[in-house]
Amino acid sequence: MNVLNSVELVLVTVPEPDVAVRFYVERLGFRCVDSDPDAATLQLGALQLVLQRGPVPDTGGSPRIHIRVPRATLETVWSEDRRARPGAPGPRLVAGAIFEYETRDPAGNLVRLKTPVATPPARER
């Protein structure tokens, strides 16, 4: 059986790419695969995120990016956000047994983090 591998590529504009890189690497677990003063390419699993210098568009409150992260990462980000903003709403349970949590990157982009409620047990063969 052939396995289809794919990469999802997302472009997000930020006024200061170096500041945004630190957020995505240190808080969300991305690794930086390339950068220059005006842009950076980050990777987390099959997701490649390009942070490009530019204005942050008004999305009308909609998230700019959805990222699947380990549960520990979602909980850590939520905990850090609560320290900065004590009234910050917590993760919510959505269809498909997924926890979602929305945070903001340093540029103000709304980022939706997703993690499964539980990892299904491995099936024995």
GINORFEN-V699383 format. One record per helix or strand. SS is the DSSP state (2 for helix, 1 for strand). FROM is the first residue (numbers start at 0). LEN is the number of residues. If there is no record, write none. Layout:
SS	FROM	LEN
SS	FROM	LEN
This chain:
1	7	7
2	16	11
1	30	6
1	38	6
1	46	7
1	64	4
2	70	14
1	91	3
1	97	7
1	109	7
